Amino acid sequence: MLELYNTLTREKEVFKPIKKSAVGMYSCGPTVYWYQHIGNLRTALLADFIKRILIYNGYKINHVMNSTDVDDKTINASIKEGLSLKKLTTKYEEIFLSDLDSLNIIRPSKFVRATENIGEMINIIQKLLKKEYAYTASDGVYFSISKFKNYGKIAGIDKIKNVKSRVINDDYDKTNVQDFALWKFYSNEDGNVFWETDIGKGRPGWHIECSAMSMKYLGKNFDIHTGGLDLLFPHHTNEIAQSESFSGKKFVNYWVHGGLLNLKDGKMSKSLGNIYTLSDLRKKGFLPVHYRYLCLQTHYRKPLEFSFESLQAVKNAYEKIKRKLHSLILLRIKGKDFSEKYSKLFLDAINDDLNLPRALNVFWRALEDNDFDSSVKLKLLKRFDSVLGLNLEFKIRKITIPKDVQKLVSEREIARKNKDWGKSDALRGEIQKLGFVVEDTSEGQVVRKA
């Protein structure tokens, strides 16, 4: 029985989908004006873990993720790079999707752009104006938060008077400082980025984009909405207000927020100039899967402190898993079947609010259980990896070992029999220089590509 921590209620709740076997899930995607840093990608991994766990539990998933391809940041970046808005955002969308693939993240069912859903946004805004939840000012259309009874509930803000100090101010006119923009009328700074609409020439506010796209593809009420904790206020707070005012229905049943990624010195952000991308990790000798493994070790709701020392530790652990799997495949040790025992432990872990650190521990326990039949164990671990997503090998790829490597391996076997450990180690080094690794097992030497 899957339980999720619902940010809206501040409680773990049994997951009950709207439809019996199908789940609708929306994830706030990237603002495509630059590369996504690894903190952004931790949030993308959260959505992937939820999706994989739902699939493991037998659900079908309709997962929608948006691309914010029009806002102040994208417009400013397009001017800075000398590219049209479309060319700039397409460039960084493609890089983001490539990052998802590198991290073995299952792509969303639909990846939708804000600029392709302007009509839906206008429809919502017009209805909000008609219902008097919104009003027109000199520079745009604003949502009046005083009109929405439960404004701020998800962020733990009980009274509207407390909102003022927590709202990031902007340069737009509004009746009340707390109100947020649904539509921004055209200004010269927008250049050629605008839409001619019934409510005026301009472009959408950020919050309305997600409401329009999620409701278009998932309905006015859907199961799960994911995002980083940094989006809780004001973005998700505003999404709820405008969506429920528009539809008169509950917007989302389960809100799942991921903790932030920090450095030892504090928050990672572009403005502080201390961010890392997957490309930066590769330059230091790490693969994207090593970062994925790192994220598995900390519960999704907790902050994750990033360091290259911790990344090196998980790289070593990941390589150890690969070596153990390689030996299991080759040796095929007969033993007992503990599938039921470990399956229950694994399912209990992932269904306890996505407790992946505990699930990873179960994976290791099964892997290192010497009484567990290796053939059965491999099948079970492969099933576990469908959730962990570490893209492990569960069968040996046929490789051709060059004659010079075979000769060195034979020489090393003789050295080992003669207990000439110095020569044995030296030959291991020569083999490694040629791109192969030799491992000593109870059944003799095992050779694989490095």
N, C-alpha and C positions, 0 to 999 in steps of 0.2 A: 504494500500500500504506500504509494508515493506521497510524501509530505513536503510542502514548500513553505518557506518563510515569506509571508505576504507583508510587504512594507506598509500597505494600507492599514492593516489591522495590528501590525507589530507582533504577529503570532505565527507559529508553524501551523499550517492547515492541511488537512487531507485534500489532495488534488482531485477535484471532480469536474471533468470537462463538460462544456455545454453540450457537445455531441458525444455519444458513447465512445467511439473509437477514433475520433479525429480531433486534433488540437490546432487552434489558430494562435499563432504567436507573432508578435511584432517586436523588432529590435531597432532602437535608434542607431542608425548607421553613421558613416563618416561625413564630416564636412570636407568636401574634396577641393581644398585649396593648397594642400601640401602633403607630405608623407605622413602616414599614421605612425605615431610612436608606439612603443611596446606597452605603454599604459592603455592606450586606445585598444590595442589588440588583446589585452587581457579581458576587456569587456566583450570583444567579439568571441573570445574563447568561452566565456560564460554562456553565451547563447548556444554555442556548439555543444557544450556539455549537457545543457538542458535538453537539447534536441536529441542527442544520442541516448540519454537516459529515458526519454519518452519513447523512443523507438525500441529500446531494450525492453520496455514495459508493454510493448505491443501496440502503441499508438501510431497513427499516421499524422504527419505534421505538415501544416501549411504555414511556412515561415516567410514572413515579409520583412525586408530590411530596406530602409530608405537611404538615398544619397541626398544630402543637403548641397545642392548645386547652384543655389542662389542665396546669398546673404552678403553682409558687409565684407566678410573675410574673402569670399570667392571673388567678389567684384574688385576689391583692392588688389588681390593677388594677380588677377588677369591683367590689370593695368601695369603692375610691377613687372610681370613677365612678358608683356607685349603680346599676349594671346587673347583671342576672343574668349568669352566666358565658357562657351561650349568646348573649345579646344582645351582650355585649362582643366576644366572639371573632368572631361573624358580622360585626359592624361592621368590624373590622380585617382580616378575610379579604377582604371586598369591596373595601376600599381597596387591599390588596396586589394582588389580581387586576386592578384598574384600573391599577395601576402597571405590571404586566406588559404589559398592552395598550398603554399609553403608550410603553413602551420597545420595542414591536414584538417582544416575546418570545412565541414560540408557547406557548400554554398546555399544561400537562401532560396526558397522556392521562387520568390520574386524579389528582384532588386530594382527598386523604383525610384525615379528622379522627381524632385520637387517641381522642376520646370515643366514636366509633362503632366502635371495634375493641377494646374492653375484654375481650371474650370470648377473642379470640386471645391477648391478653397473659396472661390467667389460665392458658390452656392451656400456654403456654411456661413460665411460672413453676412450675406444678405439676410439669411434667416435670423441670425443673431441680432442684426439691426432691427428687423421686424419685431422680434420678441423683446427688444429694448435691453438686451444684455450688452449691446455694443453701441457706440456713438461715433459720429464723425467730428474730427477736429480739423484744424487748418492744415495739418501735415499728414493726416492719415486716419484710419479707423481703429478705434481702441476698444478693448474689452473692459467693462467696468466690474472689477472684482467685488465691489460692494453688493452687486446684484446676485452673486452666487453664494448661497448659504454656507456650504461646506468648504469654502476656499481655504487652502492651506492644510487640510486634514492630513494628507499623505506626508507632508513635511513636518508635521507636529506643530503647526502654527495655529493656535486656537482663536486668536482675535486679529481682525484685519489691521488694527492699529499697530500691531507688532510687525507687520510686513514692511512698513516704510524703511526701516533701518536695514533690512536685509535685501532689498531690491537693488540690483545694479542699475544705476541711473543711466539714461541715454540722452541723446540730443533732440528727442522728439517731443512735440507739444502734447499735453494730455490734461484732462480735467483734474485727475488725481495722480499724484506721483506713483502710486502703486499700480495703476492700470498698465496693460501691456498692448503692444501694437499687433493688430491682425493684418493690416494692410498699410504700407508706407507709400504716400504719394511721391511722385517723381521729383527728384532734385538733380541738379547738374552733376553732382558727384556720381550718379548712377550711370552716366554715359549713355550707351545704347541699350542698357538693360532695363526694360520696362514692358508692361502689358497694358493695352487699352481695354478697359473693362467697364461694366455698368456702374461700378462704384468709384471709378476714376482711374487715371493713368498712374501706374506705379508697380510695386512688387510686394510679395507676401512677407509677413513677419515670420520668424523662425518657428514659433510654436504651432501656428496654424497648419504648417506643412505636414507635420507628423499626424495630426488629427485627421486631416483630409485623406492622406494615403492609407493609414491604418483602417479607417472605417470603409474606404472604398473597396479594399481587398479582403477584409476580414469581417465586416459588418459593424453595426453600431455598438454591439457588445461582443467581446471576444475573450479568450482564455487568459493569455499571458502577455505581459509587456516587459521587456528587459532593457537594461541600460546601466550605466555606471552611477555610483552614488552621487557624483558631481552633477547629475542631471535631475536629481530629485526636486530641487528648487533652484530656479523657478520653472524649468522646462516642463517636467512632468506634472507639477502642480497646475500649470497653465493649460496643459493638454486636457487634464480632467475637467477643469472649469469650462472651457469652451466646448468640449465634446458633449458633456452631459447637459449643458445649457441648450445645445443644438438639438440633441436627440430626445432628451427627457428620460434617458435610460442610463443605467450604470455602464460606464465606459469599459473598464477592464476588471476581470475577476481576481487575477493574481499579478501583483507587481513584484518583480524580482530584480534587486539591485546588487551590483558587484562592488566590492571594496576597491579602493584606489591602490595604485602602485606608486611606491615612494622610493627615494634614495635614502641613504643614511643621513644626508643633510636636509631631507625634507621632500617636498612635492617635486615631481617631474613635470616640467611644462616648457613649451616653446619660448614663452616670454622670458623665462629664466635662463634659457640657452643650455639646459642640462638634459636634453632628451636623447634617447637612443631609438634607432629604427632597427628593423631586422638586418638591414644592410650593415649597420654598425656592428651588430653581433657577429655577422659572417666574417667581417674583416679581422675580428679577434679570434677566429677559429671555432665559432659555435654555430650549430645548425638551428633552424627554427624549432625543430622537434625538442631540442634541449630546453628552449624557453617554454614550450608547452608542458614539458615534464615539471619544470619549476613551478608553473601555475597550479599543477595538480597537487603540489605538496602543501598548499595553504588553502583553507576553506574560503570559498568564493566571497563570503561576506566580510572577511577580515582584510585589513590592509596587508599588502605584500611588499616587503622591503627587498629591493633589487640590488644585487652586487655581482660583480664578475666572479668573486670567490664562490658564492652560492651557485652560480651558473656552472662553474667548473665542477663542483661537487655533483650536480645532477648529470652533467655530461659523463662523469666517471660511472655513476650508477646506471645510466642508460647503456653504456658500453658493456657493463657487467651483465645486464639483462640479455643483451645480444649474444654474449659469449655463452651464457648458461643455456639459452635456447638452442644455440648451435650444437652444444654438447648433447642436449636432450634429443635432438633430431637424429644425431649420428649414433648414439649409444642404444636408444630404444630399450631402456631398463624396464623389466616387468615388475609390477607391484600391485598395490590395492587401488581401488577406485574411490576417491574422496570427492568426486564431483558434486554430490548433493551437499556435503558439508560446506565446501568453499563457495558454491553457488549461492547458498542461503546467506552466508556472511557478506558476500559481495553485494547481493540485492538489498540486504538490510542497510548497508552503508550508503549506497547511491540513493536509496529511497528515503533516507533520513536527511532531507534538505540538502541533497547533492553532496554528501560527505565523501568527496573524492580522495582526501588524504587517507581516510580509513579504508576506502576501496583499494587504493594503491598498496596499502599494507597487506590486504588480503591477497592481492596479486603476488606480492613477494613471498608470503607464507606458502602459497601453493607452489610457486616456482622452486622454492628451496626444500620442499617436503620430499625427502629421499625415499619415502615408502610409497609415494604416489606413482602409479604406472605412467611412464613417460608419454605414451601415445594418447592416453585419455587426458593427461595433464595438458598437452599441447592444444588439444581441441578446446578445452575449457579456457585456457589463457588467451586463445585467439578470440573467443567470445567476449572475455573481459576487455580485450583491446578494442573491441567495437565501441566501447564506451570511453576508454582512456584515450584512444586515438593516437597511439604512439607509432603506428604504422610499422609494427614489428614483423620480422620474417618468421614464418612458421613452417617453412620448407627450405631445403638447401637448393640454392641455385647451382646448376652444373657449371663448374669452372675447369679450365684447362690449366694444369700446373706446368710451367715451362721446365725443360730438362735441367737447366742450371739450378732451379729451385729444388727439384726432386733430388739432385745430387747432394745439395747442401743438407736437405732433410735426412737423407740416408747417412751422411757423415755425422750428423748430430745424433742420430739414433745409436751409432757405434760409440760416440763419446759418452752418451748417457749410460750405456751398458758398462763402459769402463770407468764410470763415476768421475769422468773428467769434466767437472761442472764449469770450469773456466772456459774450456773450448766449446762446451754446449751453449753457454751464454753468448759467446762470440759469434757462433754460427747462427743463433737466433737473430742477432743483430744484422748479420749479412742478409738473411732471408727477408727481414723487415725492410731493408733498403731496396729490395727488389719488388716490394709492394705486397708481400704476403706475411701472414701471422701464423706462427706455429704454437699450438697449445698442447700441454701435457695432460693426458687423462689416464684413468685406470686401464683404458683399452689401448693406450699408445698415443702417438703424436697425431694431432688433428691440424690440418692446414687449411686456411681460408684467406681470401683476399683481405687486405688491410682496409 
